[in-house]
């Protein structure tokens, strides 16, 4: 069950992190708080990689074996990254990027 909790949390975290990047890039917005260059294409690519990673984490979490724990961990991962984004999305947390 520990593996299910960890992988489901990571799936939520990566999915919740990838979605804003993908949506921002898809709408032409190049601003992002990531360590990469500001461009819409970079946002789309970053978001896509994170969403694919989230799907892989979810696949290997084997949530049907522990559905309540898995879905709860997923929800907590999304919540955690959402709270992080609420503080950093429009502020540059990387000191070397001006």
C-alpha positions as CSV (number, residue, x, y, z in Angstrom):
1,X,0.0,0.0,0.0
2,X,2.9,2.4,0.6
3,X,3.8,2.1,-3.1
4,X,0.2,2.9,-4.0
5,X,0.2,6.0,-1.8
6,X,3.5,7.3,-3.0
7,X,2.8,6.8,-6.7
8,X,-0.7,8.1,-6.5
9,X,0.5,11.2,-4.7
10,X,3.2,11.7,-7.4
11,X,0.6,11.2,-10.1
12,X,-1.6,14.0,-8.6
13,X,1.4,16.3,-8.0
14,X,2.8,15.8,-11.5
15,X,-0.6,16.1,-13.1
16,X,-1.5,19.1,-11.1
17,X,1.8,20.7,-12.0
18,X,1.7,19.8,-15.7
19,X,-1.9,21.0,-16.4
20,X,-1.2,24.8,-15.9
21,X,1.9,24.7,-18.0
22,X,0.1,22.8,-20.8
23,X,-2.9,25.1,-20.7
24,X,-0.8,28.3,-20.5
25,X,1.3,27.2,-23.4
26,X,-1.6,26.1,-25.5
27,X,-3.2,29.5,-25.1
28,X,0.0,31.2,-26.2
29,X,1.2,32.3,-22.7
30,X,4.9,31.9,-22.4
31,X,5.3,33.1,-18.8
32,X,6.2,30.4,-16.3
33,X,7.9,30.0,-13.0
34,X,10.0,27.1,-14.2
35,X,13.8,27.0,-14.7
36,X,13.4,26.9,-18.5
37,X,13.1,29.7,-21.0
38,X,9.8,31.6,-21.2
39,X,8.0,30.5,-24.3
40,X,4.6,29.0,-25.1
41,X,6.2,26.0,-26.8
42,X,8.4,25.3,-23.7
43,X,5.2,25.5,-21.5
44,X,3.4,23.0,-23.8
45,X,6.3,20.6,-23.8
46,X,6.9,20.8,-20.0
47,X,3.2,20.3,-19.3
48,X,3.0,17.4,-21.7
49,X,6.0,15.6,-20.1
50,X,4.5,16.1,-16.7
51,X,1.1,14.8,-17.7
52,X,2.7,11.7,-19.3
53,X,4.7,11.2,-16.1
54,X,1.5,11.5,-14.1
55,X,-0.1,8.8,-16.2
56,X,2.8,6.5,-15.7
57,X,2.8,7.0,-12.0
58,X,-0.9,6.4,-11.9
59,X,-0.6,3.2,-14.0
60,X,2.0,1.7,-11.7
61,X,0.2,2.8,-8.5
62,X,-2.2,-0.2,-8.8
63,X,-5.1,1.9,-7.4
64,X,-7.8,-0.8,-7.8
65,X,-6.0,-2.7,-5.0
66,X,-6.4,0.2,-2.6
67,X,-8.9,2.6,-4.1
68,X,-9.6,4.8,-1.1
69,X,-5.9,5.3,-0.3
70,X,-5.0,5.8,-4.0
71,X,-7.6,8.4,-4.8
72,X,-7.0,10.2,-1.5
73,X,-3.2,10.4,-2.2
74,X,-4.0,11.6,-5.7
75,X,-6.2,14.4,-4.3
76,X,-3.6,15.4,-1.8
77,X,-0.9,15.6,-4.5
78,X,-3.1,17.9,-6.6
79,X,-3.8,20.0,-3.5
80,X,-0.2,20.2,-2.6
81,X,1.0,21.4,-6.0
82,X,-2.0,23.8,-6.2
83,X,-1.0,25.5,-3.0
84,X,2.6,25.8,-4.3
85,X,1.4,27.3,-7.5
86,X,-0.8,29.8,-5.7
87,X,2.3,31.3,-4.2
88,X,4.8,31.0,-7.1
89,X,3.0,30.9,-10.5
90,X,3.4,34.5,-11.4
91,X,6.5,35.2,-9.3
92,X,10.0,34.1,-10.4
93,X,11.4,31.7,-7.7
94,X,14.6,31.1,-9.7
95,X,17.2,33.8,-8.8
96,X,19.3,33.3,-11.9
97,X,16.3,34.0,-14.2
98,X,15.6,37.7,-14.4
